[in-house]
Amino acid sequence: MIRDVDSGNNREENNDGNTNLSHGTGILFHRVYRVSGLFGFVREGSTETSKLSHQEGYEKAYTNWLNAGSTSFFSSLALHIAVIVLLGFTPLFQASDEDNLVIVSSRQNEIEEEFRIIDELEASDVIHDEIGANSFYEERLADSSSRVFSDEPEIPNPVDVLPDPAGDMIVSSLFNQPKAPLDNVALQKGRVGEGVQGTDGAVDRLTFEILSAIEDRPTLVVWMFDQSGSLIRQRQQIRERFDRIYEELGIVISKRDREITDDERKERPLLTSVIGFGNEVKLFLEEPTDDLDEIKNAVDSLPIDTTGVEKPFTAVELAVERFKVLRRSNRDGGPQRNVILVLVTDERGDDIDKLDSAIKSCRRYGLPVYIIGTPAPLGREHILVKYVDPDPTYDQSPQWAEVDAGPESLMPEMVRFGFSGNFQEEPVIDSGFGPYGLTRLAFETGGIFFTVHPNRKVNREVGSGEIEPFASDIRRFFDPNVMSRYRPDYLSLQEYEKKLKSSPLRSSLVSAALLSAPTLDRPTTRFIKRSDAQLAGELTKAQQDAAKLEPALTRLADILESGLKVREGEITPRWRAGFDLAMGRVLAQKVRTETYNAMLAKAKRGMPFVDFKNNTWVLSPADEISVGSKWEREADLAKSLLQDVINQHPETPWSYLASQELKVPLGWAWKEEYTNLEPPGVPSPPGNNNNTPAPSVDEQKKMLAKPPSRPIPKL
């Protein structure tokens, strides 16, 4: 029976054998028919099947398939099943492998690392904004690994060695970094802003650097001394320190050693030479020596230069020219000696035009320059030094002499003002770094610049009585660890100018710093009214004094305005702090000056006294600005900028100056007082009309015995 798919009824049909198809068989046949047709099993009668009705086609195809393709289909199916079963039993016929391969790591002959306890740790409380070799701490981070070198670099770099007329020199044209005291190319710059309180601290650190160089190979140290009168005491301190240097290095010369030959002396681990410089530069030890007495005598023989001219960069070039021969390669392929230059001075130098050539020479032959100098005042070229005559037979009273000690940057980067509210001149404060030229020399050659000041007391005022003889008049110092983030740009003039042109903020700051910044210095604030005309005249005169300052202040504000527009894009702490301080102070001075003028104009229009007894108007600094909304907006911007400096750059010179500026109110207020106009009486003579007794004979002799004084030499 076949179920009619369309009608759902069962019917019976005979077909070559009268085969009866059940309901289930029909459905199965329907599915097999479709599959077999795809694979070509339905061959015979295919054309005929297409002509049959829907149901008849099913029956015809089924019959043809059973007759023609069933044998092939089932034979293929049986064969495939047999193959699959055979493959499944294959592992059972294989011999089991009991020897499994196990990979283990052996601990035999393993060398255990020695456990070393670190006795000393140094930590900094400063939060670093950036880390890595490209951060503002790159010189310190690089220094931590600069003493460790592998025998063979992981990435070899070819070095082009240039011939030198003096012989086979260790000269590199590929690398820009110095190679001394070690032969390896140190991928670091020098260190700057190493503040120490005394010369001894700098010399102790130098002893360590010399020892490191000696461990590498024999070393020559060339001491270069400033011969100016202001450096007498410092030269003497270093000279007395020579004994300890040699003792710590374990190279004390005995009498027997003094009799060695010149060839034997050349093999000594440490040799020393001395150069003096002032207006002239001279080599005081023609041949390097390790004789302490000879070294000390050379330092003692340095004459005082009274010309006031110092040529440190010329002295460096002389040292390089004289001792570059020691950088000639020896049997092991390295230089004969390491050569270290130590320059001692308290000024910036008058031959700055030789800076670039001195740097080039030192880098070419791998000579690091270590400088024992003084801190540069922030944004200033000149500073006062407390001078006491070195000869005790002369008057020992302190005197103040001006020296060239700054600024710390290539160009001025700070607009200088006074504090008009309390009428104080801007204090001289430490920049945290040495003079630009000398500091760059140490930085570019891989040396260290030590800023030495005996009165270095961080974050507190230094009184004038605390300043020691031959020390500079600096009233405020700052933590070197904090200041390391605010290092100036030690670049050539061309590179510096290129960076300025690329930044409106930086160029506007330098342009403003090059101009003179006027200050409302001790303005008239007390006006006595004797008559209306007399009061109006005095008010007008005070207005004229203020009006003279306004154009210059307006010009400064206009120059800095271009930098204010791109202020948020400046990420360098030094430039950001310098600009915010300059813009805030310029606006503060502008508001004070212009509101002072406006308050005088208000008084000229007439102001009655509340108390009829009073006759005096007093103009006092006040936070309130009552003469115009324009000045209120400028005052708010000034306060905001100055407060940002305090918040974002704490414990820095810029933060200190911003806090001092904010102590002075930006506005003014009138107050009335009474002034007694009656002339004072004649004062009675002191001592009840008794005559002052004459000094005794002994006192007169003491007065006559006062030592003579002489003028300060040029420093």
Long-range contacts (C-beta under 8 A, 24 or more apart in sequence): 2-26, 2-55, 2-59, 4-55, 5-54, 5-55, 6-54, 6-55, 13-59, 15-59, 15-63, 16-63, 19-63, 21-59, 21-62, 26-58, 29-58, 29-62, 30-58, 32-62, 32-65, 33-58, 33-61, 33-62, 33-65, 36-61, 36-65, 36-69, 36-73, 37-61, 41-65, 41-68, 41-69, 41-72, 41-73, 42-69, 43-68, 43-69, 44-68, 124-481, 126-481, 126-482, 126-485, 129-485, 129-573, 136-484, 136-485, 136-487, 136-573, 137-484, 137-485, 138-188, 138-189, 139-188, 139-189, 139-190, 139-191, 139-192, 139-443, 140-191, 140-484, 142-186, 142-187, 142-188, 142-189, 143-188, 143-191, 146-186, 146-187, 146-188, 147-212, 149-182, 149-184, 159-185, 166-324, 166-325, 166-328, 167-325, 167-328, 168-328, 168-329, 169-324, 169-327, 169-328, 169-329, 169-365, 170-327, 170-328, 170-329, 170-334, 170-335, 170-365, 170-366, 171-364, 171-365, 172-364, 176-363, 177-363, 177-446, 178-362, 178-363, 178-366, 178-367, 178-368, 178-445, 178-446, 179-366, 180-213, 180-327, 180-335, 180-338, 180-339, 180-340, 180-365, 180-366, 180-367, 180-368, 180-446, 181-209, 181-212, 181-213, 181-216, 181-219, 181-338, 181-340, 181-368, 182-213, 182-216, 182-338, 183-216, 183-334, 183-335, 186-446, 188-446, 189-443, 189-444, 189-446, 189-490, 190-368, 190-442, 190-443, 190-444, 190-445, 190-446, 190-447, 190-448, 190-449, 191-442, 191-443, 191-447, 191-448, 191-449, 192-433, 192-434, 192-439, 192-442, 192-443, 192-448, 192-449, 192-487, 192-490, 193-432, 193-433, 193-434, 193-449, 193-451, 193-480, 193-483, 193-484, 193-487, 194-448, 194-449, 194-450, 194-451, 194-480, 195-375, 195-432, 195-450, 195-451, 195-453, 195-456, 195-477, 195-480, 196-450, 196-451, 196-452, 196-456, 197-452, 197-453, 197-454, 197-455, 197-456, 198-237, 198-452, 198-454, 199-234, 199-237, 199-238, 199-241, 199-372, 199-452, 200-237, 200-241, 201-450, 201-452, 202-372, 202-450, 202-452, 203-238, 203-241, 203-245, 203-372, 205-448, 205-450, 206-245, 206-342, 206-370, 206-372, 207-244, 207-245, 207-248, 207-249, 209-340, 209-370, 209-448, 210-245, 210-249, 210-270, 210-340, 211-248, 211-249, 213-338, 213-340, 214-249, 214-269, 214-270, 214-338, 216-338, 217-334, 217-335, 217-336, 217-337, 217-338, 218-267, 218-268, 218-269, 218-270, 218-271, 218-336, 218-337, 218-338, 219-269, 219-270, 219-271, 219-337, 219-338, 219-339, 219-340, 220-270, 220-271, 220-272, 220-273, 220-288, 220-323, 220-326, 220-337, 220-338, 220-339, 220-340, 221-270, 221-271, 221-272, 221-273, 221-340, 221-342, 222-272, 222-273, 222-274, 222-275, 222-319, 222-323, 222-339, 222-340, 222-341, 222-342, 223-272, 223-273, 223-274, 223-275, 223-299, 223-342, 223-344, 224-274, 224-275, 224-276, 224-277, 224-312, 224-315, 224-316, 224-319, 224-341, 224-342, 224-343, 224-344, 225-274, 225-275, 225-276, 225-277, 225-299, 225-302, 225-344, 225-345, 226-277, 226-278, 226-310, 226-312, 226-344, 226-345, 226-346, 226-347, 227-276, 227-277, 227-278, 227-302, 227-303, 227-304, 227-305, 228-278, 228-304, 228-305, 228-308, 228-310, 228-345, 228-346, 228-347, 228-714, 228-715, 229-304, 229-305, 229-306, 229-387, 229-390, 229-712, 229-713, 229-715, 230-346, 230-347, 230-385, 230-387, 230-401, 230-403, 230-470, 230-715, 231-344, 231-345, 231-346, 231-470, 232-304, 232-390, 232-470, 233-390, 233-469, 233-470, 234-344, 234-346, 234-372, 234-452, 234-470, 235-299, 235-302, 235-344, 238-299, 238-344, 238-372, 239-296, 239-299, 239-300, 242-292, 242-295, 242-296, 242-299, 243-292, 246-270, 246-292, 251-290, 252-292, 253-290, 253-291, 253-292, 257-290, 258-291, 265-289, 265-290, 271-337, 273-319, 273-322, 273-323, 274-298, 274-299, 274-302, 275-315, 275-318, 275-319, 276-302, 276-303, 277-310, 277-311, 277-312, 277-314, 277-315, 278-305, 278-307, 278-309, 278-310, 278-311, 279-305, 279-307, 279-309, 279-311, 280-305, 280-311, 281-311, 281-314, 281-315, 281-318, 283-318, 283-322, 288-323, 304-713, 306-713, 306-714, 307-714, 308-713, 308-714, 308-715, 309-350, 310-345, 310-347, 310-349, 310-350, 310-351, 311-349, 311-350, 311-351, 311-354, 312-343, 312-345, 312-349, 312-351, 312-438, 313-349, 313-351, 313-352, 313-354, 313-355, 313-357, 313-358, 313-437, 313-441, 314-351, 314-354, 315-343, 316-341, 316-343, 316-358, 316-361, 316-362, 316-369, 316-441, 317-354, 317-357, 317-358, 317-361, 319-367, 320-358, 320-361, 320-362, 320-365, 320-367, 321-361, 323-367, 324-361, 324-365, 324-367, 327-365, 327-366, 327-367, 335-366, 339-365, 339-366, 339-367, 340-367, 340-368, 340-370, 341-367, 341-368, 341-369, 341-370, 341-447, 342-369, 342-370, 342-371, 342-372, 343-369, 343-370, 343-371, 343-372, 343-373, 343-438, 344-371, 344-372, 344-373, 345-371, 345-372, 345-373, 345-438, 346-373, 346-374, 346-385, 346-403, 346-405, 346-470, 346-472, 347-374, 347-403, 347-404, 347-405, 347-435, 347-715, 348-376, 348-404, 348-405, 348-406, 348-435, 348-436, 348-437, 348-438, 349-435, 349-437, 349-438, 350-404, 352-437, 355-437, 355-440, 355-441, 356-492, 358-441, 359-440, 359-441, 359-444, 359-445, 362-441, 362-444, 362-445, 363-444, 363-445, 367-445, 368-442, 368-445, 368-446, 368-447, 369-441, 369-442, 369-445, 369-447, 370-442, 370-447, 370-448, 370-449, 370-450, 371-434, 371-438, 371-439, 371-441, 371-442, 371-447, 371-448, 371-449, 371-450, 372-450, 372-452, 373-434, 373-435, 373-438, 373-439, 373-449, 373-450, 373-451, 373-452, 374-405, 374-434, 374-451, 374-452, 374-453, 374-472, 375-405, 375-430, 375-431, 375-432, 375-433, 375-434, 375-451, 375-453, 375-472, 375-474, 375-477, 376-405, 376-406, 376-407, 376-408, 376-431, 376-433, 376-434, 376-435, 376-436, 376-439, 376-451, 377-405, 377-406, 377-407, 377-428, 377-429, 377-430, 377-431, 377-472, 377-474, 378-406, 378-407, 378-408, 378-414, 378-429, 378-430, 378-431, 378-432, 378-653, 379-406, 379-407, 379-408, 379-412, 379-413, 379-414, 379-416, 379-431, 379-513, 380-405, 380-406, 380-407, 380-416, 380-428, 381-405, 381-406, 381-407, 382-406, 383-428, 383-472, 383-473, 383-474, 384-428, 384-472, 384-473, 385-470, 385-471, 385-472, 385-473, 385-715, 386-467, 386-468, 386-469, 386-470, 386-471, 386-472, 386-473, 387-469, 387-470, 387-712, 387-715, 388-469, 388-470, 389-709, 389-710, 393-707, 393-708, 394-707, 394-708, 394-709, 394-710, 395-706, 395-707, 395-708, 395-709, 395-710, 396-707, 397-709, 398-469, 399-712, 400-473, 401-712, 401-715, 402-715, 403-472, 403-715, 405-435, 405-472, 406-431, 406-435, 406-436, 407-431, 407-435, 407-436, 408-432, 408-433, 408-434, 408-435, 408-436, 408-439, 408-488, 409-436, 409-488, 409-489, 410-436, 410-488, 410-489, 410-491, 410-493, 410-496, 411-496, 411-510, 411-513, 411-514, 412-510, 412-513, 412-514, 413-488, 413-509, 413-510, 413-513, 413-574, 413-575, 413-578, 414-513, 414-578, 414-581, 414-582, 415-509, 415-512, 415-513, 415-515, 415-517, 415-556, 415-582, 415-585, 415-586, 416-513, 416-517, 417-517, 417-519, 417-585, 417-589, 417-661, 418-519, 418-521, 419-660, 419-661, 419-663, 419-664, 420-519, 420-520, 420-521, 420-523, 420-589, 420-592, 420-664, 421-592, 421-621, 421-663, 421-664, 421-665, 422-663, 422-664, 423-521, 423-522, 426-657, 427-475, 427-476, 427-660, 428-473, 428-474, 428-475, 429-474, 429-475, 429-476, 429-477, 429-478, 429-653, 429-656, 429-657, 430-474, 430-476, 430-477, 430-478, 430-653, 431-653, 432-478, 432-480, 432-483, 432-486, 432-652, 432-653, 433-483, 433-487, 433-488, 436-488, 436-490, 439-488, 439-490, 440-490, 443-490, 444-490, 453-477, 459-651, 476-653, 476-656, 478-651, 478-652, 478-653, 478-656, 479-651, 482-650, 482-651, 482-652, 483-652, 485-573, 485-574, 486-573, 486-574, 486-577, 486-649, 486-652, 487-574, 488-574, 503-566, 503-570, 503-575, 504-562, 504-563, 504-565, 504-566, 505-562, 505-563, 505-566, 505-567, 505-569, 505-570, 505-575, 505-579, 506-563, 506-570, 506-575, 506-579, 507-563, 508-559, 508-560, 508-561, 508-562, 508-563, 508-579, 509-560, 509-563, 509-575, 509-578, 509-579, 509-582, 511-559, 512-556, 512-559, 512-560, 512-582, 512-586, 513-582, 515-552, 515-555, 515-556, 515-559, 516-552, 517-552, 517-553, 517-556, 517-586, 517-589, 518-548, 518-549, 518-552, 518-553, 518-589, 519-549, 519-589, 520-546, 520-549, 520-589, 520-592, 520-593, 520-596, 523-596, 523-619, 525-618, 525-619, 525-620, 526-616, 526-617, 526-618, 526-619, 527-603, 527-616, 527-617, 527-618, 527-619, 528-615, 528-616, 528-675, 528-677, 529-615, 529-616, 529-617, 530-615, 530-677, 532-606, 535-603, 535-617, 536-604, 539-600, 539-603, 539-604, 540-600, 540-604, 542-600, 543-597, 543-600, 543-601, 546-593, 546-594, 546-596, 546-597, 546-600, 547-597, 549-593, 550-590, 550-593, 550-594, 550-597, 553-586, 553-589, 553-590, 553-593, 553-594, 554-590, 556-586, 556-590, 557-583, 557-586, 557-587, 557-590, 560-586, 573-649, 576-648, 576-649, 577-645, 577-648, 577-649, 577-652, 577-654, 577-655, 578-654, 580-641, 580-642, 580-644, 580-645, 580-654, 580-658, 581-641, 581-642, 581-645, 581-654, 581-657, 581-658, 583-638, 583-641, 584-637, 584-638, 584-639, 584-640, 584-641, 584-642, 584-645, 584-658, 584-661, 585-638, 585-642, 585-657, 585-658, 585-661, 587-634, 587-635, 587-637, 587-638, 587-641, 588-635, 588-638, 588-639, 588-642, 588-661, 588-664, 588-666, 590-634, 591-625, 591-631, 591-634, 591-635, 591-638, 591-666, 591-667, 592-621, 592-664, 592-666, 592-667, 592-668, 594-631, 595-625, 595-627, 595-628, 595-631, 595-666, 595-667, 595-668, 596-668, 598-627, 598-628, 598-631, 599-627, 599-668, 599-670, 602-627, 603-670, 607-670, 609-672, 610-672, 611-672, 611-674, 613-674, 614-672, 614-673, 614-674, 615-674, 615-675, 615-677, 616-672, 616-673, 616-674, 616-675, 617-670, 617-671, 617-672, 618-670, 618-671, 618-672, 618-673, 619-668, 619-669, 619-670, 619-671, 620-668, 620-669, 620-670, 620-671, 621-664, 621-665, 621-667, 621-668, 621-669, 622-665, 622-667, 622-668, 622-669, 623-665, 623-666, 623-667, 624-667, 624-669, 625-666, 625-667, 626-667, 626-669, 631-667, 635-666, 635-667, 638-666, 639-666
